[in-house]
Amino acid sequence: AQSVTQLGSHVSVSEGALVLLRCNYSSSVPPYLFWYVQYPNQGLQLLLKYTSAATLVKGINGFEAEFKKSETSFHLTKPSAHMSDAAEYFCAVETGGFKTIFGAGTRLFVKA
Amino acid sequence: DGGITQSPKYLFRKEGQNVTLSCEQNLNHDAMYWYRQDPGQGLRLIYYSQIVNDFQKGDIAEGYSVSREKKESFPLTVTSAQKNPTAFYLCASSIEAGSYEQYFGPGTRLTVT
């Protein structure tokens, strides 16, 4: 069965520092992978998605993620954190079963 | 503007009462979903609908019911059988069920006392 693991429920970075949020997935078939962001008391918004066209995927707000099949990973990065990036981030996988599996989420804190 | 609306934003009910959460979309999407979000547990799928007049149970359907009589509407009823109904509920839609991104509503926070 497919699953998603997000390493670290909380990540804290300084403003201007690299953001790295980790996601590993388990799937027996080529997956579709997503990163979503959620601001407090709001719904989720799509940051980016991987659909096998390219292993490096660029998303909104300067985020990008790299699909590494050998490591079954899809980590999210941003070169320089802004205060406005503070939110909760969810990795998700869909493998053709009409259901998307979401990770438990990683809350990103950005320090001034 | 196209999007998904959920109402109300906050909802308070007494234990033992059924309550219905509204979800409407004007994106012309076929698929709609209901998720429950609890701290530290991510999103858990309650029900999903691939097309009007059809829906399937998700991972935690017990104590919930839905209907899909219209393409744009997918209301969720939290029944008195749901043992722990206090949570944040999110509705979403996608063009079709499957490998498409989901568009989320702003959520309804339900508190049952």
Boltz contact constraints between the chains, C-beta under 6 A:
constraints:
  - contact:
      token1: [A, 32]
      token2: [B, 99]
      max_distance: 6.0
  - contact:
      token1: [A, 42]
      token2: [B, 106]
      max_distance: 6.0
  - contact:
      token1: [A, 43]
      token2: [B, 90]
      max_distance: 6.0
  - contact:
      token1: [A, 43]
      token2: [B, 104]
      max_distance: 6.0
  - contact:
      token1: [A, 43]
      token2: [B, 105]
      max_distance: 6.0
  - contact:
      token1: [A, 43]
      token2: [B, 106]
      max_distance: 6.0
  - contact:
      token1: [A, 43]
      token2: [B, 107]
      max_distance: 6.0
  - contact:
      token1: [A, 44]
      token2: [B, 104]
      max_distance: 6.0
  - contact:
      token1: [A, 46]
      token2: [B, 101]
      max_distance: 6.0
  - contact:
      token1: [A, 49]
      token2: [B, 101]
      max_distance: 6.0
  - contact:
      token1: [A, 94]
      token2: [B, 99]
      max_distance: 6.0
  - contact:
      token1: [A, 98]
      token2: [B, 97]
      max_distance: 6.0
  - contact:
      token1: [A, 98]
      token2: [B, 98]
      max_distance: 6.0
  - contact:
      token1: [A, 102]
      token2: [B, 42]
      max_distance: 6.0
  - contact:
      token1: [A, 102]
      token2: [B, 43]
      max_distance: 6.0
  - contact:
      token1: [A, 103]
      token2: [B, 42]
      max_distance: 6.0
  - contact:
      token1: [A, 104]
      token2: [B, 42]
      max_distance: 6.0
  - contact:
      token1: [A, 105]
      token2: [B, 42]
      max_distance: 6.0
